[in-house]
Amino acid sequence: MKGRHKQSRDPRGHWLLLILVLPAMFGALLFEGWTNHEVDAAISRRACTTPVPASVAGGGPVLRFTGDRVDSASMPARTVALTFDGGPDPVWTPRLLDLLRENRAHATFFLYGSRAARYPELVRRIRAEGHDIGSNTYTGAALGETSSARFRMELSLTQAALKGAAGVDTHLLRMPQTTSVATLCGPEWKAARRAASEDYLVVAADPGSRKPAQGLVRQFSQTPTAYQETRRLLRDRSVDRFITVSDGLRLPKPNFPASSADQWYGTALIWVTTVGQTFSRAMTWALGIAGGLGVLRLVLLALFARAHVRRLERFRPGSPRLREITAPVTVLVPAYNEEAGIESTVRSLLASTHANLQIIVIDDGSTDRTADLAERIGDPRVEVVRQPNAGKAAALNTGLGRARHDIVVMVDADTVFEPDAIHQLVQPLAHPAVGAVSGNTKVGNRRHLLGKWQHLEYCFGFNLDRRMFEVLECMTTVPGAIGAFRRDALMGVGGVSEDTLAEDTDLTMALWRAGWRVVYEETAVAWTEVPQSLRQLWRQRYRWCYGTIQAMWKHRRALVELGPAGRFGRRGLTYLALFQVALPLFAPIIDIFALYGLLFSDSRLSAWVWLSFLLVQLVCAGYALRLDGERVRALWSMPFQLFVYRQLMYLVVIQSVVAALLGNRLKWHRMQRSGTAAEQIGGPPTYKSLPTR
């Protein structure tokens, strides 16, 4: 049977999905921005510098371009061509259609392609009731101000939307932001010529001074005002016919059936538009939720950290305190290929001020000199146990079976301890309700940028979290690097479970559910070695996150239990679900919106929001460093952390969630050690062995 260090490979297939989804998210946002004129904007017209040609200035509103020749036409006397721009509108288009049907009138609807794709049923109704359909472009862009690419897309996408919605094409075009022929001046005249070269009939409107009895093309929008004006015009006794533009000029019908392939293409556009709009709205909500969760987490951390400090300040000299713990302690050190740091770890334990120790090093099938180096120390308090490779949980259980004392401390083999760390760590166990104590883990190898980022995370993230959990009485994890336990509490929950990859989190949750309290002792300081490459960091955090999700699912019933278990479930599990799973899942949306805002929207507003959030984080991180007695100069690296480290962490969560949903088994990853945990305390240290008591 293969050992735990050689389990199945981690899942990779869903990375293709992530690679496809993230660009699709940005693409959907980009298309929505294009539709709203945030990308390649053409929302307004410049003032005209050249009028329309004199040959058409006094002519009719319907223009046909044939080479350099322009022919204009007007409605016959006592004939009115009603035209409605924009839309379809879900409120006023149906009312206008009802009004036209009541008066047995027909009209020409110049539609936005984007709205036709959003309300295809209204396009079909317009067509079914005998009205003509024209193009008002896809977004209502001023065609004379558009780029060449946008010009083509404004027309072609509108055609596609009409084909998908009603199965028809159109040759009628109303230039957006124009009324009479005189307004087709300057760049708009050139755009009209260009559109006419694609076989469009350009339809303007008659001036407002022209009387209906003279025959006219009347232009309306699709609004309440347009509805009232249309109703008044339909009652005009001087008009005999209210008809479409094509019928009034005896032109061929402008709408003709599209091919099956074109209809399929148009239907696909409608689906893409629907999905894009839904997704854009969802992303907006997600952005609000993510931002709210982020701010809420910072506020909670700051408030509860302050509450934790005030709680500690109550215990002044002379105040009644619990008895001092001087009882002997068993220290379990599981190790797998830890030759780089095992000697420093054991010697730092031997130098502890709590000298009555039984130190058990459990070599879990190492292929290097880990066990030999531990045995070579030669101190009678150190026992070395060798076993076949079975995983960290099995190694801890092996050590637990050999423990001779009622207090058990579990540590990692890459960690170096302050002399008073063990003594301080076990003191909270004087309270009979406390079953486990979390120590204060700090980053030892923080000289390089990646180490500094993890140092900030340990202080600002992990340790502030533990302060809050201490106040709320819902500590979620006693870290494997340094934690103290009652031996009878461990035996009561069956020892260390092998059900998850985060055995420390699983064990902590099991203790809560068994009725024990778990607390935090900030003065018990241990220096751990963190990954020194992004690949190692990825593997470590992937295992942590995946194991935490496993543990949350395993102990989900704590949410409905009573007593300490229920308190932990409703506070601790809820916090983990919101801030360590849900919030990172929303993080890509924040980055996508930020990138979009900087590139295409209000860059100043986007930069201001980003800098404000960064400032709040810097203040909170500075407070965390101060509480931990660390120098605040490490904050200089935090802005850079937001561009690489943060993305890495949320991608880890995404991969872990997907892997958990797919039911993948994750292999145990071992980090390459270099024995640098003691860098911050002048390491590697050479400790003297203290005499046993």
C-alpha positions in Angstrom: 0.0 0.0 0.0 1.4 3.4 -0.9 2.0 5.9 1.8 0.2 9.2 2.3 3.1 11.1 0.7 2.4 9.3 -2.6 -1.3 9.7 -3.1 -3.0 10.5 -6.4 -2.1 13.6 -8.3 -3.9 16.8 -7.8 -6.7 17.6 -10.3 -5.7 19.7 -13.3 -8.5 19.3 -15.8 -10.6 22.2 -14.5 -7.7 24.6 -15.1 -8.9 24.6 -18.8 -12.3 25.7 -17.5 -10.8 28.5 -15.5 -8.6 29.7 -18.4 -11.7 29.9 -20.5 -14.0 31.4 -17.9 -11.9 34.3 -16.8 -11.4 35.7 -20.4 -15.1 35.1 -21.0 -16.0 37.1 -17.9 -13.8 40.0 -19.1 -15.1 39.6 -22.7 -18.7 39.8 -21.4 -17.9 42.9 -19.4 -16.1 44.4 -22.4 -19.1 43.8 -24.7 -21.5 45.3 -22.2 -19.1 48.3 -21.9 -19.1 48.6 -25.7 -22.9 48.6 -25.7 -23.0 51.3 -23.0 -20.3 53.4 -24.9 -17.7 53.0 -22.2 -15.5 51.2 -24.7 -14.8 52.8 -28.1 -17.4 55.5 -27.2 -19.4 57.3 -29.8 -22.1 58.7 -27.6 -22.2 62.4 -28.8 -21.8 64.4 -32.0 -19.4 67.2 -32.7 -20.7 70.5 -34.1 -21.2 70.4 -37.8 -18.7 72.4 -39.9 -20.1 71.6 -43.3 -23.8 71.6 -44.3 -25.5 68.9 -46.3 -25.4 69.4 -50.1 -27.7 72.0 -51.4 -29.3 69.5 -53.8 -30.9 67.7 -50.8 -31.2 70.5 -48.3 -34.7 71.4 -49.5 -35.7 67.9 -50.6 -37.6 65.1 -49.0 -36.5 63.1 -45.9 -35.9 59.7 -47.6 -32.5 59.5 -49.3 -31.3 57.0 -51.9 -27.6 57.1 -52.8 -26.5 55.9 -56.3 -22.8 56.5 -56.7 -22.4 60.3 -56.5 -26.1 60.9 -57.1 -28.5 61.4 -54.2 -32.3 61.2 -54.7 -34.7 62.4 -52.1 -38.4 61.6 -51.7 -41.3 62.8 -49.6 -44.7 61.4 -48.6 -47.7 62.2 -50.8 -50.2 64.8 -49.6 -52.5 63.8 -46.7 -50.2 60.8 -46.0 -48.2 60.4 -42.8 -45.4 57.9 -42.2 -45.2 57.4 -38.5 -41.6 56.4 -37.4 -40.5 55.4 -33.9 -36.8 55.4 -32.9 -35.0 53.4 -30.3 -36.6 50.5 -28.5 -38.3 48.2 -28.4 -39.3 49.4 -25.0 -41.0 46.8 -22.8 -43.6 49.4 -21.6 -44.3 51.8 -24.4 -43.8 49.7 -27.5 -46.8 47.4 -26.6 -48.9 50.5 -25.9 -48.0 52.1 -29.2 -48.7 48.9 -31.0 -52.1 48.7 -29.3 -52.8 52.4 -30.3 -51.9 51.7 -33.9 -54.1 48.6 -34.1 -57.0 50.5 -32.6 -56.7 53.2 -35.4 -55.8 50.7 -38.2 -52.6 52.5 -38.7 -49.1 51.2 -39.6 -45.7 52.6 -38.8 -42.0 52.1 -39.2 -40.0 51.1 -36.1 -36.3 51.9 -36.2 -34.9 49.6 -33.5 -31.7 49.4 -31.5 -30.1 46.0 -32.1 -29.1 45.7 -28.5 -32.8 46.2 -27.4 -34.1 43.9 -30.1 -31.8 41.2 -28.8 -33.1 41.9 -25.3 -36.8 41.9 -26.2 -37.2 39.6 -29.3 -40.8 38.9 -28.6 -41.7 42.6 -29.2 -39.7 42.5 -32.5 -41.8 39.6 -33.6 -45.0 41.3 -32.6 -44.1 44.5 -34.6 -43.5 42.2 -37.6 -46.6 40.2 -37.1 -48.9 43.3 -37.0 -47.7 44.5 -40.4 -45.3 47.3 -39.5 -41.9 47.9 -41.1 -38.7 47.4 -39.2 -35.6 49.5 -39.7 -32.2 49.8 -38.1 -31.3 52.5 -35.6 -27.9 50.9 -35.1 -27.0 48.5 -32.3 -26.4 51.0 -29.5 -27.6 54.4 -30.9 -24.0 55.5 -31.7 -23.4 58.6 -33.6 -22.1 56.9 -36.8 -20.2 59.9 -37.9 -18.1 59.8 -34.8 -17.4 56.0 -34.7 -14.3 54.1 -35.5 -14.4 52.0 -38.6 -14.7 48.8 -36.6 -17.6 50.2 -34.5 -19.4 51.4 -37.6 -19.4 47.9 -39.1 -20.5 46.3 -35.9 -23.3 48.8 -35.2 -24.9 47.9 -38.5 -24.0 44.2 -38.7 -25.0 43.3 -35.2 -28.3 45.1 -35.6 -29.0 43.0 -38.7 -28.1 39.8 -36.8 -30.3 40.7 -33.8 -33.3 41.3 -36.2 -32.6 38.0 -37.9 -32.5 36.2 -34.7 -35.6 37.9 -33.2 -38.0 38.0 -36.2 -36.1 36.1 -39.0 -35.9 39.3 -41.2 -33.3 41.6 -42.7 -33.8 45.3 -43.3 -32.7 48.0 -45.7 -34.0 50.9 -43.8 -31.7 53.0 -41.6 -32.4 55.9 -39.3 -29.1 57.7 -38.4 -29.0 58.0 -34.6 -29.1 61.5 -33.1 -30.5 63.1 -36.3 -33.9 64.4 -37.2 -34.3 66.3 -40.5 -32.1 66.0 -43.5 -30.3 69.2 -42.4 -29.0 67.4 -39.3 -27.1 64.9 -41.5 -24.3 67.4 -41.8 -20.6 67.1 -41.4 -19.4 63.6 -40.4 -22.9 62.2 -40.4 -23.3 62.9 -44.2 -20.1 60.9 -44.8 -21.5 58.1 -42.6 -24.8 58.2 -44.4 -23.0 57.7 -47.7 -21.0 54.9 -46.3 -24.1 53.2 -45.0 -25.9 53.7 -48.4 -23.0 51.8 -50.0 -24.1 48.8 -48.0 -27.6 49.0 -49.7 -29.4 51.1 -47.0 -32.1 53.5 -47.6 -31.5 56.5 -45.2 -34.7 57.8 -43.7 -34.7 61.2 -41.9 -37.8 63.2 -40.8 -39.6 66.2 -42.0 -39.1 69.5 -40.1 -41.6 70.1 -37.4 -43.1 73.1 -39.3 -44.4 70.8 -42.1 -48.2 70.3 -41.9 -49.6 66.7 -41.9 -51.9 67.6 -44.8 -48.8 68.2 -47.0 -47.6 64.6 -46.3 -44.7 64.0 -44.0 -42.4 61.6 -42.2 -42.9 62.1 -38.5 -40.3 61.0 -36.0 -41.1 59.9 -32.5 -39.3 58.1 -29.7 -40.9 55.4 -27.6 -41.9 57.3 -24.5 -45.0 58.6 -22.8 -44.7 61.9 -24.6 -44.5 60.1 -28.0 -47.6 58.1 -27.1 -49.6 61.2 -26.4 -48.4 63.0 -29.6 -49.1 59.9 -31.7 -52.6 59.7 -30.3 -53.3 63.4 -31.2 -51.9 63.0 -34.7 -54.0 59.9 -35.4 -57.1 62.1 -34.8 -56.0 64.7 -37.4 -58.8 65.0 -39.9 -56.4 66.3 -42.6 -54.7 62.9 -42.9 -56.1 60.1 -45.0 -53.5 57.4 -44.4 -51.0 56.5 -41.7 -48.7 54.0 -43.4 -45.2 52.8 -43.5 -42.3 54.6 -45.3 -42.1 51.9 -47.9 -45.9 51.9 -48.6 -46.0 55.7 -48.8 -43.3 55.8 -51.4 -44.4 52.6 -53.1 -41.1 50.9 -52.5 -40.4 47.2 -52.1 -40.9 45.9 -48.6 -37.7 46.6 -46.7 -37.9 43.4 -44.6 -37.3 40.1 -46.2 -36.8 36.6 -44.7 -33.2 35.7 -43.6 -31.6 32.4 -44.4 -31.6 29.7 -41.8 -27.9 30.2 -41.2 -28.3 33.9 -40.6 -31.2 33.2 -38.2 -29.1 30.7 -36.2 -26.4 33.3 -36.0 -28.8 35.9 -34.8 -30.3 33.6 -32.3 -26.8 32.9 -31.0 -26.3 36.7 -30.6 -29.5 37.0 -28.6 -28.4 34.2 -26.3 -25.0 35.8 -25.9 -26.6 39.1 -25.2 -28.9 37.7 -22.6 -26.2 35.8 -20.9 -23.8 38.8 -21.0 -26.4 41.1 -19.5 -27.3 38.6 -16.8 -23.7 38.0 -16.1 -22.9 41.7 -16.0 -25.7 42.3 -13.5 -24.6 39.3 -11.5 -21.0 40.6 -11.5 -22.2 44.0 -10.3 -24.0 42.3 -7.4 -21.0 40.1 -6.8 -18.7 43.1 -6.7 -20.9 44.7 -4.1 -21.0 41.5 -2.0 -17.2 41.0 -2.3 -16.5 44.6 -1.4 -18.9 44.4 1.5 -17.4 41.2 2.8 -13.9 42.6 2.5 -14.7 45.7 4.4 -16.7 43.7 7.0 -13.8 41.4 7.6 -11.4 44.3 8.1 -13.8 46.0 10.6 -14.4 42.7 12.5 -10.7 42.0 12.7 -9.9 45.5 14.0 -12.7 45.5 16.5 -12.1 42.1 17.9 -8.4 42.5 18.0 -8.9 45.6 20.2 -11.3 43.6 22.4 -8.7 40.9 22.7 -6.1 43.4 23.8 -8.5 44.9 26.4 -9.2 41.4 27.7 -5.5 40.8 28.3 -5.0 44.2 29.9 -7.5 43.2 32.7 -5.0 40.7 34.1 -2.7 43.2 35.8 -0.2 42.3 38.5 -2.1 41.4 41.7 -5.1 40.2 39.9 -6.3 36.7 40.8 -4.9 34.2 38.2 -5.1 30.5 37.6 -2.3 28.3 38.9 0.9 28.1 37.0 1.4 24.9 35.0 4.7 23.2 35.7 3.6 19.6 35.0 5.7 17.6 32.6 4.9 17.9 28.9 5.2 15.5 26.0 6.2 17.1 22.7 5.4 15.3 19.5 7.5 16.1 16.4 6.3 14.3 13.3 8.9 14.4 10.5 9.3 13.4 6.9 12.5 14.2 5.1 13.3 17.1 7.5 17.0 16.8 7.8 17.5 20.5 7.0 15.7 21.7 10.2 15.1 18.8 12.6 18.2 19.4 14.6 17.4 23.1 15.1 13.8 22.3 16.1 14.8 19.7 18.7 17.6 21.8 20.2 15.2 24.8 20.5 12.8 22.5 22.4 15.6 21.3 24.7 16.5 24.9 25.5 13.0 25.5 26.7 12.5 27.0 30.2 9.9 24.3 30.7 12.6 21.7 31.0 10.5 18.7 32.2 9.9 17.4 28.6 9.5 14.2 26.8 10.3 14.9 23.1 9.2 12.2 20.7 10.4 12.6 17.1 8.3 10.3 14.8 10.2 9.7 11.6 7.5 8.9 9.0 9.5 6.8 6.6 12.0 9.5 5.7 14.4 8.8 2.9 17.1 11.2 4.3 19.0 11.5 7.6 16.1 12.9 9.6 16.0 10.2 12.2 19.8 9.9 12.4 20.3 13.6 13.1 17.6 13.5 15.8 19.2 10.5 17.5 22.6 12.1 17.3 21.6 14.9 19.6 22.0 12.4 22.5 19.7 14.0 25.0 17.8 11.5 27.2 14.6 13.5 26.8 14.6 12.9 23.1 13.0 9.7 21.8 13.1 8.8 18.1 10.5 6.5 16.6 10.7 5.2 13.1 7.7 3.9 11.2 6.8 3.2 7.6 5.5 6.2 5.7 1.8 6.6 6.7 1.2 10.4 6.8 1.3 13.1 9.4 -1.9 12.1 11.3 -0.6 8.5 11.7 2.7 9.8 12.9 1.0 11.9 15.5 -1.1 9.0 16.7 2.0 6.9 17.0 3.6 9.5 19.2 0.4 10.0 21.2 0.5 6.3 22.0 3.9 6.7 23.5 3.2 9.9 25.4 3.7 9.6 29.2 2.3 12.9 30.3 -1.1 14.5 30.5 -0.2 17.5 28.4 0.8 17.0 24.8 2.3 19.6 22.6 2.4 19.0 18.8 4.9 20.9 16.7 6.2 20.9 13.1 9.8 19.7 12.4 10.6 22.9 10.5 9.9 25.2 13.5 12.1 26.9 16.0 10.8 27.9 19.4 11.4 30.8 21.8 12.8 29.5 25.1 9.6 30.3 27.0 7.2 29.2 24.2 6.3 25.8 25.6 5.8 27.1 29.2 3.6 30.0 28.0 1.7 27.7 25.6 0.5 25.3 28.3 -0.6 27.9 30.9 -4.2 28.3 29.6 -4.7 24.5 30.3 -4.9 25.4 33.9 -8.6 26.2 33.2 -10.4 22.9 33.3 -12.7 23.7 30.3 -9.7 24.4 28.0 -8.8 21.4 25.9 -6.3 23.0 23.4 -4.2 26.1 23.0 -3.0 27.7 19.8 0.4 29.3 19.8 1.7 32.3 17.9 3.4 31.2 14.7 5.7 33.7 13.0 7.7 33.6 9.8 11.3 33.0 10.3 12.7 33.2 6.7 11.3 36.6 5.7 14.3 38.2 4.0 13.0 37.8 0.5 9.9 39.3 -1.0 7.8 36.1 -0.9 8.8 35.6 2.8 7.8 39.2 3.6 4.4 38.7 2.0 3.8 35.6 4.1 5.0 37.4 7.2 2.3 40.0 6.6 -0.3 37.3 6.0 0.7 35.5 9.3 0.4 38.8 11.3 -2.5 40.5 9.5 -4.4 37.4 8.6 -3.8 34.4 10.8 -2.9 36.0 14.1 -5.6 38.7 13.9 -8.1 35.9 13.0 -7.0 34.0 16.1 -7.5 37.1 18.3 -11.0 37.4 17.0 -11.7 33.7 17.4 -10.4 33.9 21.0 -13.0 36.7 21.8 -15.8 34.9 20.0 -14.8 31.5 21.4 -14.7 29.8 18.1 -11.0 29.1 17.3 -11.0 27.2 14.1 -7.4 25.9 14.0 -4.7 25.0 16.4 -1.7 25.2 14.0 0.5 22.2 13.5 3.5 24.4 14.1 2.7 24.9 17.8 -0.3 23.7 19.7 -0.9 22.2 23.2 -3.6 19.7 24.1 -4.9 17.7 27.0 -4.1 14.1 26.4 -7.5 12.9 27.7 -9.2 15.4 25.2 -7.2 13.9 22.4 -8.0 10.4 23.3 -11.7 11.4 23.8 -12.0 12.4 20.1 -10.1 9.3 18.9 -6.7 10.9 18.4 -5.7 12.7 15.2 -8.1 11.8 12.3 -6.8 10.9 8.9 -10.1 11.9 7.2 -8.8 15.3 5.9 -5.5 16.8 4.8 -5.9 19.6 7.4 -5.5 17.3 10.4 -4.9 20.3 12.7 -8.2 22.0 11.7 -10.1 18.7 11.8 -8.8 18.0 15.3 -9.6 21.5 16.5 -13.2 21.2 15.3 -13.6 17.8 16.8 -12.5 19.2 20.2 -15.1 21.9 20.0 -17.8 19.4 19.2 -16.7 17.3 22.1 -17.4 20.2 24.5 -13.8 21.6 25.0 -12.8 25.2 24.7 -9.9 26.2 22.4 -7.9 29.4 23.1 -5.0 31.4 21.8 -1.8 32.2 23.7 0.0 35.1 21.8 3.1 34.9 24.0 4.0 31.4 22.9 6.1 32.3 19.9 7.4 29.8 17.3 9.3 30.6 14.2 8.3 28.5 11.2 9.9 28.1 7.8 7.6 29.2 4.9 7.8 28.2 1.3 10.5 30.1 -0.7 9.0 29.6 -4.2 5.6 30.2 -5.7 5.4 26.5 -6.6 6.0 25.4 -3.0 3.6 28.0 -1.7 0.9 26.9 -4.1 1.2 23.3 -3.0 1.2 24.2 0.7 -1.9 26.5 0.5 -3.7 24.1 -1.8 -3.4 21.4 0.8 -4.4 23.7 3.6 -7.4 25.1 1.8 -8.6 21.7 0.4 -8.2 20.2 3.9 -10.1 23.0 5.5 -13.0 22.6 3.1 -13.0 18.8 4.0 -13.0 19.6 7.7 -15.8 22.2 7.3 -17.9 19.6 5.5 -17.1 16.9 8.0 -18.2 19.0 11.0 -21.1 20.8 9.3 -23.5 19.5 11.9 -21.9 21.8 14.4 -24.1 24.5 13.0 -27.2 23.1 14.6 -25.6 21.7 17.8 -25.8 23.3 21.3 -23.2 24.5 23.7 -19.6 25.1 22.7 -20.0 23.0 19.6 -22.9 25.1 18.3 -21.2 28.3 19.2 -18.2 27.2 17.2 -20.3 26.1 14.3 -22.4 29.2 13.9 -19.5 31.6 14.4 -16.4 29.8 13.3 -17.8 27.7 10.4 -19.8 30.7 9.1 -16.7 32.9 9.2 -14.7 30.4 7.3 -17.4 29.9 4.7 -17.9 33.6 4.1 -14.3 35.0 4.4 -12.0 32.1 3.5 -14.2 30.4 0.8 -16.8 32.8 -0.6 -14.8 36.0 -0.6 -11.8 34.5 -2.5 -14.2 33.1 -5.0 -15.5 36.6 -5.7 -12.0 38.1 -5.8 -11.5 37.6 -9.6 -14.6 39.7 -10.2 -13.0 42.6 -8.2 -9.9 42.4 -10.3 -11.8 42.2 -13.6 -13.9 45.2 -12.7 -10.8 47.1 -11.5 -9.0 46.4 -14.7 -12.0 47.3 -16.8 -12.5 50.5 -14.8 -8.8 51.6 -15.3 -8.8 50.8 -19.0 -12.3 51.8 -20.2 -14.4 53.5 -17.5 -13.6 56.1 -14.9 -10.0 55.5 -14.3 -9.8 58.1 -11.5 -12.7 56.6 -9.6 -11.3 53.1 -10.0 -7.9 54.2 -8.8 -9.4 56.1 -5.9 -11.4 53.1 -4.8 -8.4 50.8 -5.1 -6.1 53.2 -3.2 -8.7 53.7 -0.4 -9.1 50.0 0.1 -5.3 49.6 0.1 -5.0 52.4 2.7 -7.5 50.7 5.0 -5.6 47.4 4.6 -2.3 49.1 5.4 -3.8 50.7 8.6 -5.1 47.3 9.7 -1.9 45.5 8.9 0.1 48.1 10.7 -2.1 47.6 13.8 -1.6 43.8 13.5 2.2 44.2 13.3 2.2 46.5 16.3 0.1 44.0 18.3 2.6 41.3 17.4 5.6 43.4 18.4 6.8 43.5 14.7 8.3 46.4 12.8 5.9 48.2 10.5 8.5 48.8 7.8 7.4 45.5 6.3 4.3 47.3 5.0 6.2 48.6 2.0 5.8 45.2 0.3 2.0 45.1 0.9 0.9 47.0 -2.3 2.9 44.6 -4.4 1.3 41.7 -2.6 -2.0 42.7 -4.2 -0.7 42.1 -7.7 0.8 38.6 -7.3 0.2 37.0 -3.9 -3.5 37.8 -3.7 -4.2 36.3 -7.1 -2.3 33.2 -6.2 -4.3 32.8 -3.0 -7.7 33.1 -4.6 -6.7 30.8 -7.4 -5.8 28.2 -4.7 -9.3 28.6 -3.2 -10.9 28.2 -6.6 -9.0 25.1 -7.4 -9.7 23.6 -4.0 -13.4 24.3 -4.2 -13.6 22.8 -7.7 -11.5 19.8 -6.6 -13.8 19.2 -3.6 -16.9 19.5 -5.7 -15.5 17.0 -8.3 -14.6 14.6 -5.5 -10.8 14.6 -6.3 -8.3 13.1 -3.9 -5.4 15.4 -3.3 -1.9 14.0 -2.8 0.2 15.1 0.2 2.7 17.7 -0.9 6.0 18.0 1.0 7.7 21.3 1.0 11.4 21.5 0.3 13.1 22.6 3.5 16.3 24.7 3.9 16.4 25.0 7.7 15.9 28.8 7.6 13.2 29.1 10.3 15.6 30.6 12.8 16.7 33.5 10.6 14.8 36.1 12.7 16.4 35.0 15.9 20.0 34.8 14.7 19.8 31.2 13.6 20.6 28.6 13.1 21.0 28.5 16.9 23.2 26.2 19.0 21.2 25.5 22.1 22.5 24.0 25.3 20.6 21.1 26.7 19.1 22.0 30.1 19.1 19.4 32.9 15.9 17.4 33.4 13.9 17.9 36.6 
